[in-house]
Protein backbone atom coordinates (compact mmCIF):
# COMPACT_ATOMS: atom_id res chain seq x y z
CA UNK A 1 0.00 0.00 0.00
CA UNK A 2 1.50 3.32 -1.14
CA UNK A 3 0.89 6.29 1.13
CA UNK A 4 0.00 9.57 -0.61
CA UNK A 5 2.68 12.26 -0.21
CA UNK A 6 1.30 15.73 0.39
CA UNK A 7 2.43 19.03 1.87
CA UNK A 8 1.00 19.66 5.33
CA UNK A 9 1.38 22.30 8.04
CA UNK A 10 2.00 20.72 11.43
CA UNK A 11 3.00 23.97 13.13
CA UNK A 12 6.71 24.01 12.21
CA UNK A 13 6.11 25.17 8.66
CA UNK A 14 5.01 23.37 5.55
CA UNK A 15 6.42 19.86 5.43
CA UNK A 16 6.07 16.55 3.70
CA UNK A 17 3.27 14.39 5.10
CA UNK A 18 5.67 11.42 5.16
CA UNK A 19 8.59 13.17 6.86
CA UNK A 20 9.57 15.97 9.22
CA UNK A 21 11.53 17.59 6.40
CA UNK A 22 10.07 21.01 5.63
CA UNK A 23 9.73 22.51 2.19
CA UNK A 24 11.99 25.31 3.40
CA UNK A 25 14.68 22.73 4.23
CA UNK A 26 14.77 21.85 0.53
CA UNK A 27 14.55 25.37 -0.96
CA UNK A 28 18.36 25.91 -1.06
CA UNK A 29 18.79 22.64 -2.96
CA UNK A 30 16.15 23.65 -5.50
CA UNK A 31 17.72 27.10 -5.87
CA UNK A 32 21.10 25.50 -6.56
CA UNK A 33 19.58 23.17 -9.15
CA UNK A 34 20.64 20.01 -7.28
CA UNK A 35 19.58 16.66 -8.66
CA UNK A 36 17.36 14.39 -6.58
CA UNK A 37 20.33 12.08 -6.04
CA UNK A 38 22.40 14.99 -4.71
CA UNK A 39 19.62 15.92 -2.29
CA UNK A 40 19.32 12.30 -1.15
CA UNK A 41 23.08 12.24 -0.58
CA UNK A 42 22.61 15.02 2.01
CA UNK A 43 19.18 13.94 3.28
CA UNK A 44 19.14 10.15 2.82
CA UNK A 45 15.75 9.68 4.47
CA UNK A 46 14.03 11.26 1.46
CA UNK A 47 12.77 9.44 -1.60
CA UNK A 48 12.62 10.69 -5.18
CA UNK A 49 8.84 10.85 -4.87
CA UNK A 50 8.99 13.04 -1.75
CA UNK A 51 11.47 15.41 -3.39
CA UNK A 52 9.27 15.62 -6.50
CA UNK A 53 6.24 16.63 -4.38
CA UNK A 54 8.28 19.28 -2.53
CA UNK A 55 9.80 20.57 -5.77
CA UNK A 56 6.40 20.83 -7.43
CA UNK A 57 5.14 22.83 -4.42
CA UNK A 58 8.28 24.98 -4.52
CA UNK A 59 7.82 25.80 -8.21
CA UNK A 60 4.15 26.70 -7.64
CA UNK A 61 5.10 29.05 -4.74
CA UNK A 62 8.62 30.02 -5.82
CA UNK A 63 8.48 33.79 -5.18
CA UNK A 64 7.03 33.38 -1.68
CA UNK A 65 9.42 30.56 -0.69
CA UNK A 66 12.47 32.35 -2.10
CA UNK A 67 11.53 35.50 -0.17
CA UNK A 68 11.12 33.46 3.02
CA UNK A 69 14.50 31.80 2.39
CA UNK A 70 16.12 35.24 1.99
CA UNK A 71 14.63 36.39 5.31
CA UNK A 72 15.91 33.23 7.03
CA UNK A 73 19.41 33.75 5.60
CA UNK A 74 19.44 37.42 6.63
CA UNK A 75 18.26 36.60 10.15
CA UNK A 76 20.90 33.87 10.45
CA UNK A 77 23.64 36.21 9.18
CA UNK A 78 22.58 38.86 11.70
CA UNK A 79 22.64 36.36 14.57
CA UNK A 80 26.12 35.21 13.55
CA UNK A 81 27.28 38.84 13.35
CA UNK A 82 25.88 39.58 16.83
CA UNK A 83 27.46 36.42 18.24
CA UNK A 84 30.86 37.38 16.83
CA UNK A 85 30.56 40.85 18.34
CA UNK A 86 29.72 39.38 21.74
CA UNK A 87 32.34 36.64 21.55
CA UNK A 88 35.21 37.64 19.27
CA UNK A 89 37.36 34.83 18.01
CA UNK A 90 40.55 34.48 20.02
CA UNK A 91 43.73 34.74 18.01
CA UNK A 92 46.57 32.32 18.61
CA UNK A 93 47.42 28.66 18.45
CA UNK A 94 45.11 25.94 19.72
CA UNK A 95 47.42 25.49 22.74
CA UNK A 96 47.12 29.21 23.56
CA UNK A 97 43.32 29.06 23.23
CA UNK A 98 43.16 26.00 25.51
CA UNK A 99 45.39 27.72 28.09
CA UNK A 100 43.14 30.80 27.99
CA UNK A 101 40.01 28.65 28.46
CA UNK A 102 41.57 26.75 31.36
CA UNK A 103 42.46 30.05 33.02
CA UNK A 104 38.89 31.34 32.58
CA UNK A 105 37.49 28.09 33.95
CA UNK A 106 39.75 28.29 36.99
CA UNK A 107 38.75 31.92 37.58
CA UNK A 108 35.06 31.03 37.47
CA UNK A 109 35.59 28.08 39.78
CA UNK A 110 37.34 30.34 42.29
CA UNK A 111 34.62 32.99 42.03
CA UNK A 112 31.92 30.35 42.57
CA UNK A 113 33.61 28.72 45.55
CA UNK A 114 35.27 31.76 47.06
CA UNK A 115 39.03 32.38 46.98
CA UNK A 116 39.89 30.28 50.02
CA UNK A 117 37.43 27.43 49.44
CA UNK A 118 38.89 24.82 47.06
CA UNK A 119 36.52 22.67 44.98
Secondary structure, DSSP 8 states (H G I E B T S, - for coil): ------EEE-SSSEEETTSS-BHHHHHHHHHTT--HHHHHHHSTT--HHHHHHHHHHHHHTHHHHHHHHHHHHHHHHHHHHHHHHHS----S-HHHHHHHHHHHHHHHHHHHH-TT---
